[in-house]
Amino acid sequence: MKNILLPTDFSENSWNAARYAIELFGNEECVFYFLNTYTPAISSSRFMAASIEGGMLENGAQLASKRGLQNFIERVNKHFDNPKHKFETITSFSFLVDEIKKTIEEHGIDLVVMGTKGASGIEEVFMGSNTVRIIKSVKNCPVLAVPQNFEFITPREIAFATDFNRFYTKSELGPLLEMAKAFNATIRIVHVQHKILPLTELQQFNLSMLRKYLGKAEHYVHTVSELNSISTSLEVFTQELDIHLLAMLNYQHSYMEKMTREPIVKRVAFHTQIPLLVIPELGMQSTSMNKNGHLETVIR
């Protein structure tokens, strides 16, 4: 049984993300938790929070949240009838990121699914939106960002972007491996280089371990030249190979972090036209040469 968290503000953007998740896991038993948080505007008066008017504001916002979730569930039931799926609602007077982290812990959430907005998706994902705040804050659960206008397609081609400078554990690769197995997908490992150079010994070691963990999953390694920026390079790669899902691990100096730091002019072309799966790292790692001249990895 999978537990999927779907934060919603009742927009078409969040509806599309929910629809994608429901179709993506159509063959699996799942509980979908639809979450809406509300923080009603309260007067600047320091006494307002305890006043009758303050209580009315909160009660009104809570009622709107509950009604919105009820309408959302009714819409889901109207479009989908899957006996393997159950739907729950959560309404909370809280900040979104805080409530998501709390819900992940309380309900054993396996995946958070959110939408990104329109043609300016890059700004929504990387420019201080709810999605990027969640990606940066959630350390124990993958986040799947779904473009607003993306129509569901079975992910038969999955790209995994990496520079091989970090050792990945099998547990961290779990979400990627699950996706590949569930849809019999091909994994395209893509390495973006500013200047094409042979892999270092460390990179070769990490690549060999990565391929070992991927096991029988069909996979290929692609090295591509950086085109102006990492985001542009990945955009071109996913388009040329008709990729259905892009996955990245989120850690210090990762492609994901580098992309969030790129100047806007360089990443303007990256509109997250396909779903983006961001996997958090499970622990601090380092790989070095031991006294016997062999590479070893320490996880702490």
LUMTOR-641030 format. One record per residue (C-alpha): x, y, z; residue number from 0. Coordinates in Angstrom, 3 decimals. Layout:
# LUMTOR-641030
+----------+----------+----------+-----+
!       xx !       yy !       zz !  nr !
+----------+----------+----------+-----+
!        X !        Y !        Z ! NUM !
...
+----------+----------+----------+-----+
***
This chain:
# LUMTOR-641030
+----------+----------+----------+-----+
!       xx !       yy !       zz !  nr !
+----------+----------+----------+-----+
!    0.000 !    0.000 !    0.000 !   0 !
!    1.458 !    3.329 !   -1.083 !   1 !
!    0.704 !    6.575 !    0.717 !   2 !
!    0.699 !    9.564 !   -1.636 !   3 !
!    0.433 !   13.158 !   -0.437 !   4 !
!   -1.157 !   15.702 !   -2.764 !   5 !
!   -1.111 !   19.294 !   -1.467 !   6 !
!   -3.843 !   21.279 !   -3.201 !   7 !
!   -5.036 !   24.852 !   -3.460 !   8 !
!   -7.996 !   23.656 !   -5.604 !   9 !
!   -6.476 !   25.142 !   -8.757 !  10 !
!   -6.345 !   23.419 !  -12.154 !  11 !
!   -2.638 !   23.160 !  -11.551 !  12 !
!   -3.101 !   20.975 !   -8.460 !  13 !
!   -5.946 !   19.080 !  -10.131 !  14 !
!   -3.661 !   18.078 !  -12.992 !  15 !
!   -1.021 !   16.869 !  -10.523 !  16 !
!   -3.640 !   14.777 !   -8.733 !  17 !
!   -4.916 !   13.329 !  -11.988 !  18 !
!   -1.364 !   12.422 !  -13.027 !  19 !
!   -0.662 !   10.685 !   -9.698 !  20 !
!   -3.912 !    8.716 !   -9.794 !  21 !
!   -3.195 !    7.489 !  -13.313 !  22 !
!    0.481 !    6.853 !  -12.556 !  23 !
!   -0.418 !    4.482 !   -9.730 !  24 !
!   -3.512 !    3.048 !  -11.364 !  25 !
!   -2.338 !   -0.532 !  -10.844 !  26 !
!   -1.254 !   -0.135 !   -7.215 !  27 !
!   -3.160 !   -0.004 !   -3.961 !  28 !
!   -2.812 !    3.542 !   -2.667 !  29 !
!   -4.133 !    5.981 !   -0.138 !  30 !
!   -4.122 !    9.522 !   -1.512 !  31 !
!   -4.051 !   12.265 !    1.096 !  32 !
!   -5.316 !   15.607 !   -0.208 !  33 !
!   -3.929 !   18.403 !    1.945 !  34 !
!   -5.039 !   22.016 !    2.121 !  35 !
!   -3.577 !   24.507 !    4.566 !  36 !
!   -5.020 !   27.892 !    5.410 !  37 !
!   -3.539 !   30.926 !    7.138 !  38 !
!   -6.233 !   33.621 !    7.142 !  39 !
!   -5.122 !   37.229 !    7.154 !  40 !
!   -5.401 !   38.681 !   10.642 !  41 !
!   -5.323 !   42.321 !   11.657 !  42 !
!   -2.019 !   43.769 !   12.767 !  43 !
!   -3.471 !   44.222 !   16.241 !  44 !
!   -1.630 !   41.956 !   18.674 !  45 !
!   -4.959 !   41.196 !   20.364 !  46 !
!   -6.791 !   40.118 !   17.206 !  47 !
!   -5.766 !   36.451 !   17.426 !  48 !
!   -7.776 !   36.160 !   20.633 !  49 !
!  -10.716 !   38.272 !   19.522 !  50 !
!  -14.096 !   37.184 !   18.224 !  51 !
!  -13.289 !   38.631 !   14.788 !  52 !
!  -10.022 !   36.664 !   14.657 !  53 !
!  -11.874 !   33.458 !   15.518 !  54 !
!  -14.440 !   34.153 !   12.820 !  55 !
!  -11.668 !   34.623 !   10.266 !  56 !
!  -10.107 !   31.311 !   11.169 !  57 !
!  -13.434 !   29.461 !   11.249 !  58 !
!  -14.376 !   30.890 !    7.867 !  59 !
!  -11.050 !   29.848 !    6.361 !  60 !
!  -11.371 !   26.385 !    7.882 !  61 !
!  -14.858 !   25.974 !    6.459 !  62 !
!  -13.684 !   27.092 !    3.011 !  63 !
!  -10.810 !   24.615 !    3.212 !  64 !
!  -13.077 !   21.708 !    4.161 !  65 !
!  -15.592 !   22.565 !    1.454 !  66 !
!  -12.840 !   22.914 !   -1.105 !  67 !
!  -11.477 !   19.476 !   -0.220 !  68 !
!  -14.953 !   17.950 !   -0.353 !  69 !
!  -15.515 !   19.391 !   -3.831 !  70 !
!  -12.078 !   18.186 !   -4.897 !  71 !
!  -12.848 !   14.624 !   -3.767 !  72 !
!  -16.190 !   14.727 !   -5.568 !  73 !
!  -14.372 !   15.734 !   -8.754 !  74 !
!  -11.898 !   12.881 !   -8.309 !  75 !
!  -14.704 !   10.351 !   -7.799 !  76 !
!  -16.485 !   11.670 !  -10.868 !  77 !
!  -13.458 !   11.053 !  -13.111 !  78 !
!  -11.934 !    7.954 !  -11.495 !  79 !
!  -13.358 !    4.703 !  -10.191 !  80 !
!  -10.507 !    2.533 !   -8.992 !  81 !
!  -11.201 !    0.045 !   -6.161 !  82 !
!   -7.473 !    0.027 !   -5.377 !  83 !
!   -7.529 !    3.696 !   -4.404 !  84 !
!   -8.718 !    5.370 !   -1.220 !  85 !
!   -8.897 !    9.108 !   -0.631 !  86 !
!   -8.447 !   11.043 !    2.595 !  87 !
!   -8.509 !   14.781 !    3.274 !  88 !
!   -6.465 !   16.900 !    5.660 !  89 !
!   -7.214 !   20.527 !    6.435 !  90 !
!   -4.880 !   22.461 !    8.690 !  91 !
!   -4.329 !   25.955 !   10.036 !  92 !
!   -0.620 !   25.882 !    9.347 !  93 !
!    2.126 !   26.781 !    6.922 !  94 !
!    2.239 !   24.433 !    3.956 !  95 !
!    5.826 !   23.180 !    4.312 !  96 !
!    5.420 !   22.546 !    8.042 !  97 !
!    2.209 !   20.587 !    7.535 !  98 !
!    3.692 !   18.534 !    4.701 !  99 !
!    6.636 !   17.512 !    6.886 ! 100 !
!    4.252 !   16.623 !    9.716 ! 101 !
!    1.966 !   14.621 !    7.422 ! 102 !
!    4.893 !   12.677 !    5.948 ! 103 !
!    5.831 !   11.525 !    9.442 ! 104 !
!    2.317 !   10.806 !   10.716 ! 105 !
!    1.055 !    8.910 !    7.668 ! 106 !
!    4.227 !    7.301 !    6.347 ! 107 !
!    4.050 !    9.166 !    3.044 ! 108 !
!    5.982 !    7.547 !    0.177 ! 109 !
!    5.723 !   10.395 !   -2.333 ! 110 !
!    4.645 !   14.038 !   -2.434 ! 111 !
!    3.082 !   15.109 !   -5.750 ! 112 !
!    2.704 !   18.786 !   -6.635 ! 113 !
!    1.984 !   20.853 !   -9.712 ! 114 !
!    4.062 !   23.562 !  -11.387 ! 115 !
!    2.388 !   26.392 !  -13.218 ! 116 !
!    2.167 !   27.083 !  -16.910 ! 117 !
!    4.796 !   28.199 !  -19.419 ! 118 !
!    6.756 !   30.010 !  -16.721 ! 119 !
!    7.271 !   26.740 !  -14.907 ! 120 !
!   10.944 !   27.445 !  -14.295 ! 121 !
!   10.024 !   30.385 !  -12.110 ! 122 !
!    7.483 !   28.273 !  -10.267 ! 123 !
!    9.924 !   25.444 !   -9.615 ! 124 !
!   13.098 !   27.389 !   -8.913 ! 125 !
!   12.050 !   30.904 !   -7.939 ! 126 !
!   10.709 !   30.590 !   -4.413 ! 127 !
!    7.460 !   28.760 !   -5.161 ! 128 !
!    5.826 !   26.250 !   -2.844 ! 129 !
!    7.334 !   23.466 !   -4.914 ! 130 !
!   10.942 !   24.533 !   -4.488 ! 131 !
!   10.439 !   25.281 !   -0.795 ! 132 !
!    9.135 !   21.757 !   -0.332 ! 133 !
!   11.960 !   20.243 !   -2.388 ! 134 !
!   14.499 !   22.078 !   -0.241 ! 135 !
!   12.765 !   21.364 !    3.079 ! 136 !
!   11.627 !   17.744 !    2.777 ! 137 !
!   14.563 !   15.477 !    3.600 ! 138 !
!   12.879 !   12.081 !    3.897 ! 139 !
!   10.477 !   11.763 !    0.985 ! 140 !
!   10.700 !   12.133 !   -2.824 ! 141 !
!    8.815 !   14.999 !   -4.458 ! 142 !
!    7.256 !   14.721 !   -7.918 ! 143 !
!    6.620 !   18.045 !   -9.690 ! 144 !
!    4.073 !   17.815 !  -12.505 ! 145 !
!    3.753 !   20.589 !  -15.138 ! 146 !
!    0.314 !   22.157 !  -15.282 ! 147 !
!   -0.455 !   21.219 !  -18.865 ! 148 !
!    1.249 !   17.825 !  -18.935 ! 149 !
!   -1.063 !   15.020 !  -19.998 ! 150 !
!   -0.373 !   11.616 !  -18.524 ! 151 !
!    1.798 !    9.256 !  -20.522 ! 152 !
!    3.190 !    6.001 !  -19.168 ! 153 !
!    6.843 !    6.726 !  -18.294 ! 154 !
!    8.640 !    4.254 !  -20.540 ! 155 !
!   11.710 !    6.507 !  -20.823 ! 156 !
!   13.194 !    7.883 !  -17.600 ! 157 !
!   16.242 !   10.148 !  -17.456 ! 158 !
!   18.444 !   10.153 !  -14.365 ! 159 !
!   20.764 !   13.157 !  -14.324 ! 160 !
!   24.054 !   12.783 !  -12.446 ! 161 !
!   27.709 !   13.814 !  -12.608 ! 162 !
!   28.981 !   10.601 !  -10.922 ! 163 !
!   30.780 !   12.647 !   -8.285 ! 164 !
!   28.656 !   11.205 !   -5.505 ! 165 !
!   28.112 !    7.605 !   -4.431 ! 166 !
!   24.415 !    6.724 !   -4.439 ! 167 !
!   23.054 !    4.120 !   -2.055 ! 168 !
!   20.572 !    1.523 !   -3.246 ! 169 !
!   17.993 !    2.981 !   -0.837 ! 170 !
!   18.314 !    6.417 !   -2.419 ! 171 !
!   17.818 !    4.888 !   -5.850 ! 172 !
!   14.706 !    3.085 !   -4.607 ! 173 !
!   12.124 !    5.513 !   -6.076 ! 174 !
!   13.885 !    5.435 !   -9.460 ! 175 !
!   14.111 !    1.640 !   -9.475 ! 176 !
!   10.452 !    1.306 !   -8.460 ! 177 !
!    9.356 !    3.517 !  -11.339 ! 178 !
!   11.486 !    1.621 !  -13.843 ! 179 !
!   10.201 !   -1.753 !  -12.634 ! 180 !
!    6.546 !   -0.701 !  -12.480 ! 181 !
!    6.508 !    0.569 !  -16.061 ! 182 !
!    9.227 !   -1.585 !  -17.595 ! 183 !
!   10.989 !    1.673 !  -18.366 ! 184 !
!   14.401 !    2.337 !  -19.846 ! 185 !
!   16.660 !    4.466 !  -17.644 ! 186 !
!   18.803 !    7.023 !  -19.458 ! 187 !
!   21.675 !    8.065 !  -17.202 ! 188 !
!   22.658 !   11.524 !  -18.438 ! 189 !
!   25.936 !   13.227 !  -17.550 ! 190 !
!   26.337 !   16.892 !  -18.510 ! 191 !
!   29.921 !   18.079 !  -18.982 ! 192 !
!   31.161 !   21.588 !  -19.722 ! 193 !
!   34.051 !   19.969 !  -21.568 ! 194 !
!   33.970 !   16.289 !  -22.503 ! 195 !
!   36.671 !   14.541 !  -20.482 ! 196 !
!   37.291 !   10.936 !  -19.398 ! 197 !
!   35.713 !    9.993 !  -16.064 ! 198 !
!   37.966 !   10.161 !  -13.040 ! 199 !
!   38.613 !    7.021 !  -10.995 ! 200 !
!   36.053 !    8.222 !   -8.465 ! 201 !
!   33.443 !    8.805 !  -11.158 ! 202 !
!   34.123 !    5.412 !  -12.728 ! 203 !
!   33.669 !    3.751 !   -9.335 ! 204 !
!   30.386 !    5.542 !   -8.682 ! 205 !
!   29.149 !    4.703 !  -12.181 ! 206 !
!   29.994 !    1.032 !  -11.725 ! 207 !
!   28.103 !    0.927 !   -8.431 ! 208 !
!   25.169 !    2.758 !   -9.974 ! 209 !
!   24.984 !    0.209 !  -12.798 ! 210 !
!   25.236 !   -2.590 !  -10.253 ! 211 !
!   22.263 !   -1.218 !   -8.313 ! 212 !
!   20.225 !   -0.784 !  -11.491 ! 213 !
!   20.774 !   -4.473 !  -12.097 ! 214 !
!   18.566 !   -5.926 !  -14.800 ! 215 !
!   16.755 !   -2.641 !  -15.429 ! 216 !
!   17.513 !   -1.606 !  -19.002 ! 217 !
!   19.777 !    1.423 !  -18.828 ! 218 !
!   22.197 !    3.430 !  -20.932 ! 219 !
!   24.776 !    6.107 !  -20.157 ! 220 !
!   24.710 !    9.360 !  -22.130 ! 221 !
!   27.378 !   12.051 !  -21.869 ! 222 !
!   26.316 !   15.396 !  -23.323 ! 223 !
!   28.069 !   18.730 !  -23.756 ! 224 !
!   26.753 !   21.576 !  -21.665 ! 225 !
!   24.711 !   23.962 !  -23.800 ! 226 !
!   24.872 !   27.336 !  -22.086 ! 227 !
!   23.642 !   25.802 !  -18.828 ! 228 !
!   22.792 !   22.492 !  -17.169 ! 229 !
!   19.068 !   23.234 !  -17.382 ! 230 !
!   19.242 !   23.941 !  -21.116 ! 231 !
!   21.283 !   20.785 !  -21.697 ! 232 !
!   18.755 !   18.619 !  -19.848 ! 233 !
!   15.877 !   20.321 !  -21.643 ! 234 !
!   17.368 !   19.485 !  -25.048 ! 235 !
!   18.247 !   15.940 !  -23.982 ! 236 !
!   14.740 !   15.152 !  -22.706 ! 237 !
!   13.175 !   16.529 !  -25.872 ! 238 !
!   15.481 !   14.709 !  -28.293 ! 239 !
!   15.070 !   11.334 !  -26.591 ! 240 !
!   11.361 !   11.792 !  -25.834 ! 241 !
!   11.889 !   11.372 !  -22.099 ! 242 !
!    8.704 !   10.969 !  -20.009 ! 243 !
!   10.175 !   11.576 !  -16.549 ! 244 !
!   13.334 !   13.313 !  -15.312 ! 245 !
!   14.816 !   12.187 !  -11.982 ! 246 !
!   17.547 !   13.801 !   -9.897 ! 247 !
!   18.983 !   13.342 !   -6.445 ! 248 !
!   18.987 !   16.505 !   -4.349 ! 249 !
!   22.180 !   17.076 !   -2.364 ! 250 !
!   24.932 !   19.663 !   -2.037 ! 251 !
!   26.511 !   20.425 !   -5.439 ! 252 !
!   23.966 !   18.231 !   -7.255 ! 253 !
!   22.516 !   19.187 !  -10.636 ! 254 !
!   19.319 !   20.132 !   -8.819 ! 255 !
!   21.118 !   22.592 !   -6.552 ! 256 !
!   23.206 !   23.977 !   -9.407 ! 257 !
!   20.103 !   24.606 !  -11.485 ! 258 !
!   18.476 !   26.589 !   -8.697 ! 259 !
!   21.564 !   28.812 !   -8.620 ! 260 !
!   21.809 !   29.438 !  -12.356 ! 261 !
!   21.070 !   32.988 !  -13.534 ! 262 !
!   17.485 !   33.375 !  -14.737 ! 263 !
!   18.620 !   34.189 !  -18.270 ! 264 !
!   20.354 !   30.783 !  -18.476 ! 265 !
!   17.502 !   28.677 !  -17.178 ! 266 !
!   14.579 !   30.488 !  -18.790 ! 267 !
!   14.230 !   27.706 !  -21.385 ! 268 !
!   13.731 !   25.016 !  -18.761 ! 269 !
!    9.962 !   24.899 !  -18.395 ! 270 !
!    9.710 !   21.496 !  -16.687 ! 271 !
!    7.752 !   20.218 !  -19.677 ! 272 !
!    7.901 !   16.721 !  -18.187 ! 273 !
!    7.425 !   15.563 !  -14.585 ! 274 !
!   10.466 !   16.027 !  -12.372 ! 275 !
!   11.180 !   13.480 !   -9.615 ! 276 !
!   13.453 !   14.913 !   -6.915 ! 277 !
!   14.907 !   12.345 !   -4.518 ! 278 !
!   16.414 !   13.563 !   -1.223 ! 279 !
!   19.733 !   12.195 !   -0.038 ! 280 !
!   19.540 !    9.803 !    2.898 ! 281 !
!   22.798 !   10.748 !    4.590 ! 282 !
!   26.106 !   12.558 !    4.301 ! 283 !
!   28.548 !   10.547 !    2.222 ! 284 !
!   32.169 !   10.714 !    1.188 ! 285 !
!   34.256 !    8.516 !   -1.078 ! 286 !
!   38.025 !    8.379 !   -0.727 ! 287 !
!   41.087 !    6.199 !   -1.228 ! 288 !
!   41.933 !    3.910 !    1.678 ! 289 !
!   45.424 !    2.836 !    2.771 ! 290 !
!   45.279 !   -0.154 !    0.416 ! 291 !
!   44.740 !    2.070 !   -2.588 ! 292 !
!   41.043 !    1.190 !   -2.938 ! 293 !
!   38.089 !    3.549 !   -3.092 ! 294 !
!   35.747 !    3.331 !   -0.133 ! 295 !
!   32.542 !    5.167 !    0.742 ! 296 !
!   31.575 !    6.326 !    4.209 ! 297 !
!   27.939 !    7.137 !    5.059 ! 298 !
!   27.302 !    9.128 !    8.213 ! 299 !
+----------+----------+----------+-----+
***
